[in-house]
């Protein structure tokens, strides 16, 4: 996916700041990051990058389909590069590890909603919370 072409095709400028933010998302594929984490990592590429610019870039990338918002904890938003492969997340409550869950059981629920109401579901996200194998072992021992 070519960031520069995608930005120009939609009338946006390709900037070093946007390149730095997008580079962080690509390098961390499969790992949702908070805006603060993206900012910290992107500052290693572009030291004068502002946090507001990071937030705006992340939102722009979501609008352009280059990134997706991930809901993991309460009101916090996390972001990851959009690979085109739909997935959900499993979050360990002990160590914070995040694993990808590629199975999606929500498709059946979307059909039930569509058949039972006038509500049109256009997107969804799901995170499962529990304990990873390593933390389960240490909790038992």
LOMIFI-975565 format. One record per residue: residue in three letters; x, y, z of N, C-alpha, C in turn. Coordinates in nm, 3 decimals. Layout:
<pts>
   resn     neast    nnorth       nup    caeast   canorth      caup     ceast    cnorth       cup
    ALA         X         Y         Z         X         Y         Z         X         Y         Z
...
</pts>
This chain:
<pts>
   resn     neast    nnorth       nup    caeast   canorth      caup     ceast    cnorth       cup
    UNK     0.085    -0.116     0.000     0.000     0.000     0.000     0.090     0.123     0.000
    UNK     0.069     0.208    -0.096     0.153     0.325    -0.112     0.086     0.446    -0.046
    UNK     0.143     0.489     0.064     0.086     0.600     0.140     0.079     0.727     0.056
    UNK     0.186     0.758    -0.014     0.190     0.882    -0.093     0.080     0.885    -0.198
    UNK     0.061     0.776    -0.271    -0.043     0.771    -0.374    -0.182     0.783    -0.312
    UNK    -0.204     0.713    -0.201    -0.335     0.717    -0.137    -0.368     0.858    -0.090
    UNK    -0.270     0.926    -0.028    -0.294     1.062     0.019    -0.323     1.156    -0.098
    UNK    -0.239     1.151    -0.200    -0.257     1.242    -0.315    -0.389     1.216    -0.387
    UNK    -0.431     1.089    -0.397    -0.555     1.059    -0.468    -0.677     1.117    -0.397
    UNK    -0.663     1.142    -0.267    -0.774     1.199    -0.190    -0.753     1.347    -0.159
    UNK    -0.650     1.408    -0.218    -0.629     1.551    -0.202    -0.549     1.592    -0.080
    UNK    -0.478     1.498    -0.019    -0.396     1.529     0.100    -0.248     1.530     0.062
    UNK    -0.173     1.607     0.140    -0.028     1.614     0.118     0.043     1.498     0.186
    UNK     0.148     1.453     0.123     0.236     1.353     0.181     0.343     1.427     0.257
    UNK     0.350     1.408     0.388     0.445     1.482     0.472     0.535     1.385     0.548
    UNK     0.650     1.431     0.591     0.737     1.344     0.672     0.670     1.301     0.803
    UNK     0.586     1.387     0.858     0.515     1.354     0.981     0.420     1.236     0.958
    UNK     0.343     1.244     0.851     0.249     1.135     0.818     0.326     1.008     0.786
    UNK     0.436     1.022     0.716     0.519     0.906     0.684     0.570     0.840     0.813
    UNK     0.612     0.919     0.910     0.663     0.865     1.036     0.554     0.790     1.112
    UNK     0.435     0.849     1.120     0.324     0.786     1.191     0.283     0.656     1.122
    UNK     0.271     0.660     0.991     0.230     0.541     0.918     0.337     0.432     0.925
    UNK     0.463     0.472     0.922     0.572     0.376     0.934     0.566     0.299     1.064
    UNK     0.531     0.367     1.172     0.518     0.301     1.304     0.405     0.198     1.299
    UNK     0.291     0.235     1.239     0.181     0.140     1.229     0.221     0.016     1.149
    UNK     0.289     0.038     1.037     0.330    -0.075     0.953     0.430    -0.166     1.025
    UNK     0.524    -0.106     1.095     0.625    -0.185     1.166     0.566    -0.265     1.282
    UNK     0.451    -0.224     1.330     0.387    -0.290     1.445     0.258    -0.361     1.404
    UNK     0.257    -0.412     1.283     0.139    -0.482     1.232     0.095    -0.590     1.330
    UNK    -0.035    -0.592     1.359    -0.089    -0.691     1.451    -0.080    -0.651     1.596
    UNK    -0.025    -0.533     1.623    -0.013    -0.485     1.761    -0.081    -0.348     1.771
    UNK    -0.200    -0.344     1.826    -0.266    -0.214     1.842    -0.186    -0.123     1.934
    UNK    -0.173     0.003     1.894    -0.095     0.100     1.971    -0.183     0.219     2.008
    UNK    -0.158     0.275     2.126    -0.227     0.397     2.166    -0.165     0.513     2.088
    UNK    -0.236     0.625     2.076    -0.177     0.741     2.009    -0.046     0.785     2.074
    UNK    -0.039     0.773     2.206     0.084     0.812     2.276     0.200     0.720     2.240
    UNK     0.171     0.590     2.227     0.276     0.496     2.186     0.321     0.523     2.043
    UNK     0.226     0.550     1.955     0.260     0.584     1.815     0.347     0.709     1.814
    UNK     0.307     0.809     1.891     0.381     0.935     1.896     0.524     0.913     1.943
    UNK     0.540     0.838     2.051     0.673     0.812     2.105     0.763     0.743     2.003
    UNK     0.710     0.643     1.936     0.789     0.570     1.836     0.814     0.655     1.711
    UNK     0.715     0.733     1.669     0.730     0.816     1.549     0.829     0.930     1.571
    UNK     0.844     0.976     1.696     0.939     1.084     1.725     1.083     1.039     1.702
    UNK     1.107     0.910     1.701     1.241     0.859     1.669     1.273     0.879     1.522
    UNK     1.170     0.892     1.440     1.186     0.916     1.296     1.179     1.065     1.263
    UNK     1.095     1.136     1.336     1.072     1.279     1.311     1.061     1.347     1.447
    UNK     1.172     1.395     1.498     1.181     1.438     1.638     1.087     1.553     1.677
    UNK     1.049     1.637     1.584     0.963     1.750     1.620     0.815     1.720     1.600
    UNK     0.780     1.595     1.583     0.640     1.557     1.564     0.558     1.588     1.689
    UNK     0.446     1.656     1.670     0.359     1.690     1.782     0.255     1.582     1.806
    UNK     0.208     1.572     1.928     0.106     1.473     1.962    -0.024     1.500     1.887
    UNK    -0.060     1.627     1.871    -0.181     1.662     1.796    -0.171     1.615     1.652
    UNK    -0.056     1.632     1.591    -0.034     1.587     1.453    -0.046     1.436     1.445
    UNK     0.001     1.367     1.548    -0.011     1.222     1.553    -0.157     1.182     1.555
    UNK    -0.235     1.244     1.644    -0.378     1.214     1.651    -0.447     1.241     1.517
    UNK    -0.419     1.356     1.458    -0.483     1.392     1.330    -0.444     1.294     1.220
    UNK    -0.318     1.253     1.218    -0.272     1.157     1.117    -0.342     1.023     1.134
    UNK    -0.354     0.976     1.257    -0.421     0.849     1.283    -0.566     0.853     1.237
    UNK    -0.635     0.962     1.269    -0.775     0.975     1.226    -0.786     0.982     1.074
    UNK    -0.695     1.054     1.009    -0.694     1.061     0.864    -0.671     0.922     0.803
    UNK    -0.577     0.848     0.858    -0.549     0.713     0.807    -0.671     0.622     0.822
    UNK    -0.746     0.638     0.931    -0.869     0.561     0.948    -0.972     0.601     0.843
    UNK    -0.987     0.731     0.821    -1.082     0.780     0.719    -1.047     0.730     0.580
    UNK    -0.918     0.713     0.553    -0.871     0.668     0.422    -0.865     0.516     0.411
    UNK    -0.897     0.447     0.520    -0.893     0.301     0.518    -0.754     0.242     0.533
    UNK    -0.657     0.324     0.571    -0.519     0.278     0.588    -0.495     0.221     0.728
    UNK    -0.578     0.259     0.823    -0.564     0.214     0.961    -0.703     0.185     1.016
    UNK    -0.707     0.114     1.126    -0.834     0.086     1.193    -0.824     0.122     1.340
    UNK    -0.937     0.164     1.398    -0.946     0.190     1.540    -0.974     0.058     1.609
    UNK    -0.909     0.038     1.722    -0.928    -0.084     1.799    -0.970    -0.042     1.940
    UNK    -1.074    -0.103     1.991    -1.123    -0.072     2.125    -1.080    -0.185     2.217
    UNK    -0.990    -0.154     2.310    -0.939    -0.255     2.401    -0.976    -0.230     2.546
    UNK    -0.976    -0.106     2.589    -1.001    -0.074     2.730    -1.088     0.051     2.737
    UNK    -1.203     0.039     2.796    -1.287     0.155     2.822    -1.301     0.248     2.704
    UNK    -1.276     0.375     2.728    -1.291     0.476     2.623    -1.166     0.495     2.539
    UNK    -1.059     0.428     2.573    -0.933     0.445     2.501    -0.942     0.387     2.360
    UNK    -0.879     0.455     2.266    -0.871     0.406     2.129    -0.728     0.364     2.103
    UNK    -0.715     0.256     2.031    -0.586     0.209     1.983    -0.596     0.203     1.832
    UNK    -0.483     0.198     1.766    -0.481     0.199     1.621    -0.386     0.092     1.570
    UNK    -0.420     0.038     1.453    -0.329    -0.053     1.386    -0.345    -0.037     1.236
    UNK    -0.243    -0.079     1.163    -0.248    -0.069     1.018    -0.358    -0.162     0.967
    UNK    -0.428    -0.119     0.864    -0.534    -0.200     0.805    -0.471    -0.293     0.702
    UNK    -0.465    -0.421     0.735    -0.405    -0.519     0.644    -0.508    -0.577     0.549
    UNK    -0.634    -0.544     0.571    -0.740    -0.601     0.489    -0.793    -0.733     0.542
    UNK    -0.728    -0.787     0.646    -0.773    -0.912     0.707    -0.848    -0.879     0.836
    UNK    -0.975    -0.914     0.839    -1.059    -0.886     0.956    -1.016    -0.975     1.072
    UNK    -1.004    -0.916     1.190    -0.968    -0.994     1.308    -1.013    -0.920     1.434
    UNK    -1.006    -0.991     1.545    -1.037    -0.936     1.676    -0.916    -0.957     1.765
    UNK    -0.928    -0.924     1.893    -0.813    -0.931     1.984    -0.848    -1.002     2.114
    UNK    -0.747    -1.070     2.168    -0.755    -1.130     2.300    -0.651    -1.058     2.385
    UNK    -0.693    -1.003     2.498    -0.606    -0.921     2.582    -0.588    -0.989     2.717
    UNK    -0.462    -1.009     2.756    -0.433    -1.069     2.886    -0.447    -0.962     2.995
    UNK    -0.528    -0.992     3.094    -0.552    -0.898     3.204    -0.434    -0.888     3.300
    UNK    -0.342    -0.984     3.292    -0.228    -0.983     3.382    -0.107    -0.912     3.323
    UNK    -0.063    -0.957     3.206     0.060    -0.900     3.148     0.033    -0.800     3.036
    UNK    -0.091    -0.790     2.989    -0.126    -0.694     2.885    -0.097    -0.741     2.744
    UNK    -0.052    -0.867     2.728    -0.024    -0.919     2.594    -0.151    -0.919     2.511
    UNK    -0.134    -0.892     2.383    -0.248    -0.889     2.291    -0.223    -0.991     2.181
    UNK    -0.318    -1.079     2.161    -0.309    -1.178     2.055    -0.423    -1.155     1.957
    UNK    -0.397    -1.186     1.832    -0.499    -1.171     1.728    -0.588    -1.295     1.727
    UNK    -0.717    -1.272     1.714    -0.816    -1.377     1.698    -0.879    -1.358     1.561
    UNK    -0.849    -1.448     1.469    -0.898    -1.431     1.332    -1.040    -1.480     1.313
    UNK    -1.089    -1.566     1.400    -1.226    -1.614     1.390    -1.323    -1.500     1.422
    UNK    -1.431    -1.493     1.347    -1.530    -1.389     1.371    -1.667    -1.453     1.382
    UNK    -1.723    -1.450     1.500    -1.854    -1.507     1.524    -1.964    -1.401     1.517
    UNK    -1.928    -1.281     1.489    -2.025    -1.171     1.489    -2.105    -1.166     1.359
    UNK    -2.056    -1.229     1.253    -2.129    -1.225     1.126    -2.271    -1.278     1.141
    UNK    -2.289    -1.387     1.217    -2.423    -1.442     1.241    -2.509    -1.342     1.317
    UNK    -2.449    -1.276     1.415    -2.522    -1.175     1.492    -2.565    -1.059     1.402
    UNK    -2.479    -1.017     1.310    -2.514    -0.909     1.216    -2.635    -0.948     1.133
    UNK    -2.641    -1.074     1.090    -2.756    -1.120     1.013    -2.883    -1.118     1.097
    UNK    -2.874    -1.159     1.223    -2.990    -1.157     1.311    -3.040    -1.014     1.333
    UNK    -2.946    -0.921     1.351    -2.984    -0.781     1.369    -3.052    -0.730     1.243
    UNK    -2.994    -0.761     1.128    -3.052    -0.716     1.001    -3.193    -0.772     0.982
    UNK    -3.212    -0.901     1.015    -3.342    -0.964     0.996    -3.445    -0.921     1.100
    UNK    -3.400    -0.881     1.220    -3.492    -0.850     1.328    -3.520    -0.703     1.351
    UNK    -3.453    -0.615     1.275    -3.474    -0.471     1.297    -3.437    -0.395     1.170
    UNK    -3.454    -0.265     1.177    -3.416    -0.180     1.064    -3.276    -0.125     1.081
    UNK    -3.200    -0.178     1.177    -3.065    -0.128     1.205    -2.965    -0.193     1.109
    UNK    -2.882    -0.111     1.046    -2.780    -0.162     0.954    -2.644    -0.154     1.022
    UNK    -2.584    -0.269     1.050    -2.451    -0.275     1.109    -2.349    -0.258     0.997
    UNK    -2.263    -0.158     1.009    -2.163    -0.134     0.904    -2.022    -0.177     0.945
    UNK    -1.998    -0.187     1.074    -1.869    -0.234     1.122    -1.883    -0.279     1.266
    UNK    -1.783    -0.352     1.312    -1.785    -0.399     1.449    -1.643    -0.428     1.495
    UNK    -1.626    -0.438     1.626    -1.497    -0.479     1.681    -1.526    -0.554     1.810
    UNK    -1.437    -0.644     1.843    -1.456    -0.724     1.962    -1.319    -0.752     2.024
    UNK    -1.313    -0.743     2.155    -1.193    -0.781     2.228    -1.235    -0.875     2.339
    UNK    -1.160    -0.981     2.355    -1.183    -1.076     2.463    -1.077    -1.055     2.569
    UNK    -1.117    -1.058     2.695    -1.025    -1.035     2.805    -1.014    -1.160     2.888
    UNK    -0.892    -1.194     2.928    -0.868    -1.313     3.009    -0.721    -1.324     3.041
    UNK    -0.669    -1.446     3.044    -0.530    -1.469     3.082    -0.460    -1.554     2.976
    UNK    -0.342    -1.510     2.936    -0.262    -1.584     2.839    -0.207    -1.711     2.905
    UNK    -0.160    -1.808     2.825    -0.108    -1.933     2.883     0.002    -1.912     2.986
    UNK     0.093    -1.819     2.962     0.201    -1.792     3.057     0.151    -1.743     3.191
    UNK     0.055    -1.654     3.188     0.000    -1.600     3.313    -0.088    -1.702     3.384
    UNK    -0.157    -1.785     3.308    -0.237    -1.892     3.369    -0.148    -1.987     3.447
    UNK    -0.034    -2.023     3.387     0.060    -2.114     3.451     0.114    -2.053     3.580
    UNK     0.153    -1.925     3.577     0.208    -1.861     3.696     0.101    -1.840     3.804
    UNK    -0.024    -1.826     3.767    -0.133    -1.809     3.865    -0.161    -1.941     3.937
    UNK    -0.141    -2.053     3.865    -0.167    -2.184     3.924    -0.053    -2.228     4.017
    UNK     0.071    -2.183     3.983     0.188    -2.228     4.055     0.213    -2.148     4.173
</pts>
